Amino acid sequence: MTTTTKPAAPVAAAPARRLGAGALALRQGRLEITQFLRSRESVVFTMGFPIIMILIFASIFSGEIGGGVKFTQYFITGMIATGLMTVSFQNLGIWIPIERDRGVLKRYRGTPMPKWVWFAGKVIMVVAIGVAETALLLVVAVLLFDLKLPDTAGKWLTFGWVAALGVTACTLCGIAISSLARTARSGSAVVTPVALVLQFISGVFFVFTNLPTWMQQVAALFPLKWMCQGLRAVFLPESFGAQEPGGSFELGRVALVLAAWCVIGLVLCLTTFRWTTKRDG
């Protein structure tokens, strides 16, 4: 789905001499958040999609998947993971080509503002919207479908580091994949199919162990599957880990794979990111 938000304008060069590095990043982040909220299509799709999906799944599948675990309790993990992927990987992969095509990035590069400030603004926006989206999703699931929230500090800690590593990996990959789009219009065509395929094979819409073995193996190459698996360790009973392909939730491997994707995403960003379109040189 293509979003039509106006690209964020660069922070003015003059204040750069008066503001500290942290203040500059926060100001850019606030600007990015404002631009996001001004686009109703972006807000509805990004914030509303996971909630709509959990409403649909919880209404259709009202029973249990086994072991006393409700369908809602299982699918909330996928909805949280896909929501975080949408606001980071998918949205950045679509928005950045728009900014590049309209010359916003080219103008930004010509200012004395440190280039990392632009990236910091994107990260702040992703984190802020991701937290708000996740909180809203949990509130809806608790109020309407009796979702059981994590009951120990350890599970909340796991929730935090899985979400943090997952968002970091997806944000870096979103920035990297944005360079594949030749024009503003092609951003959605490049990113959306990738996001949809990953959702279908990573245990977002189906119980992961019910998928074909080859599909599970393909999904294991990408971060979304591991985000879902890590979140299942938070929202499902420990005994449910025995039903995972590896016989447990494998949190150590979850952390390792997500961290590896953070490194891969960073390398891809550093080697492929472009401030101008190919026609601009």
Number of C-alpha atoms within 10 A of each C-alpha: 15 19 20 16 18 14 19 22 16 18 18 12 14 11 11 16 11 10 12 10 14 11 13 22 23 16 18 26 25 17 19 23 19 13 17 23 15 12 14 13 16 20 18 11 19 25 22 15 18 24 23 14 15 23 17 11 16 20 13 10 12 12 13 13 14 9 10 12 15 20 21 24 23 22 23 26 23 28 25 25 30 28 26 31 29 26 27 29 28 32 26 27 29 28 24 27 31 25 21 23 21 17 17 19 24 17 14 19 16 10 15 12 19 15 13 10 21 22 16 19 21 24 21 19 24 27 20 15 21 23 15 12 22 19 13 16 23 18 14 15 21 15 9 11 17 13 18 14 16 17 10 9 9 11 15 16 13 18 19 14 13 25 25 16 22 28 29 26 27 28 29 26 25 26 30 25 25 31 24 17 22 16 18 21 17 16 27 21 14 19 23 19 13 13 16 12 11 19 22 15 23 30 27 22 16 16 15 23 14 9 14 10 12 10 14 18 14 13 21 15 12 17 26 28 26 27 30 29 25 26 26 23 22 24 22 20 13 12 11 17 17 11 12 14 14 9 10 15 23 16 16 9 12 22 19 13 21 26 18 15 22 22 16 15 22 19 14 17 19 12 10 14 14 20 20 20 19 11 8 9 7
